Structures are given as C-alpha cells and as structure tokens.
Amino acid sequence: MVQLMKKAKAAISHKATAVKNAAGLALRSRHILSQNAGEGYIDTAIKILIAVVLGALLLAGLYALFGETVLPTLVQRIKEMFNYAG
C-alpha cells in the first residue's frame, strides 16, 4: 500500500511538473508572439522594394537627361572640334 501511494505521488508530481512546464512555455510563446519590436521580413522587403524603385527612377532620369540634353550637344561639339574645313 505504501509503494502504491509513493508511485501515485510520483506520477502526480511528474504530471504537475509537465503541466507547469507547458504553461510556462505557453506564456513565453504568447509573450514572444505579442511583441512588436524588432525588424521583420516584411519591413526588410518593403525597404528593398523602395530602394529598387528609387534606383530605377534615378536611372531613368539620368538616361533621359543624357539622351536628350547632354549627348546631342556633346555630338555637336565633337563634330565642331574635328571640322577642320571651317
């Protein structure tokens, strides 16, 4: 009878410890998931997307500037520089 009581007490103690650990894990998990600090994947993806779009706009602006303004005058100056006839 004494052995049975010891086994029952050990089993109950073991189960109580398991429940306590599970509850602690659940509370820690809930705390971690409810935090909103730090940088997530979505924030990083949005930053990368913004950088790519701004880079494309900058390149398009430079291409338009060089294509319509700088290059025609540069070609004209080069032709004038090598025009020995006049």
Secondary structure as UniProt FT lines:
FT   HELIX           2..34
FT   HELIX           41..65
FT   HELIX           66..70
FT   HELIX           71..81
//
